[in-house]
C-alpha cells in the first residue's frame, strides 16, 4: 500500500466539488484503488499528462466513467502518491 498526500489545491478542489454536489464517494474509491496499487478499470482511462518525460511524471484518471469530465491529477514520489488536483478539465487546465 502506498502512502498518500494531498496538495492544498487538491483540498480546495474537493471542497468546491462537495458544494457542487458531486458524489465524493466515487473519488474516494478511485483514490483507494490507486493507494492499494490495484488494477484500475478501463473506465478510469489512466494516462500520463504531457510532456510525458517530465519529472515527476504526472498522471490523470477520469472519475465517473469514460465520458466524464471529472479528473484527478496525481504523481508518485518514492512510495507516496501525491494527489495534486481534481475537477473538470476546464477548471484544471485553464
N, C-alpha and C positions, 0 to 999 in steps of 0.2 A: 504494500500500500504506500502511495506517495503522500508526503505532507503537502499542505496547500497554504497559500497566502492569497489575499485579495488586495488589490490596489485601492486607494481612496476613491479613485474614479469609478471603479467597479462597484464599490459600496453605494456611491451616489446613483449610479445607473440602476441598481436593484431597487433603491427607494423610489425612483421615478417609475419603474415598471410596476411596483406594488400600487402606487397611486393610480396608474392606468388600468389596474385590474387584471394584469397578466397572471396566468397560472404559474406562480413561482415554483410549485412542486415539480413542474417539468424541468426547470433549471436545476433544481436540487438533484433530481435523478441523473441528469447528464453530468453534473459535477461529480457525483458519487461514482459513476461509471469510469470517468477519467482518473479519479484518485485511486480507484481499485484496480486500475490498468486492465479493465475488462474490454471486450470487443464492443465497439460501437456499431450499431446497425447502420445500414445504408441511408436511413432517413436523416442521420446527423450530418452527412456529407463532410466528413473530416478532410480538410485540405490545408496546405501551407499558404501563408499570405506572401505576396510579392514584396520585395525581391526574395526569392527562395534561398539565397545564400546569405541573408542577414544573420547576425549573431546577437542574441539567441534567436533561433527560428521561431516565428510566431505562427500559430495555427488558429483556425476558426471552425466552429461547428454550428449547425442550424438547430434551433430548438423549435419543436412543433411540427416537424416534417419537412419533406423535400422542398416544398414551395413556400416555406415560411421565410419571412424577412427578419426574424429574430435570431441574432447570432451571439456567440460568446467567443471572445478573442483571448487566447492564453499562450503561455510558453513554459518551457521546462528549464529549471535551474537545479543542477545536481539531482537530488531525489525529491524535489519540490515542484509543484505545478503552481504557476502564478496566474491567477485569473485577472486579466487586465481590463477588459471592457465587456459590456453586454448591452444589447439594444438592437435597433434596426440598422440596416446598412447606412441609411442617410444620417442617423444620429452619430455613428461611429466614424464614418469616412467622409466627413464634410471638409 
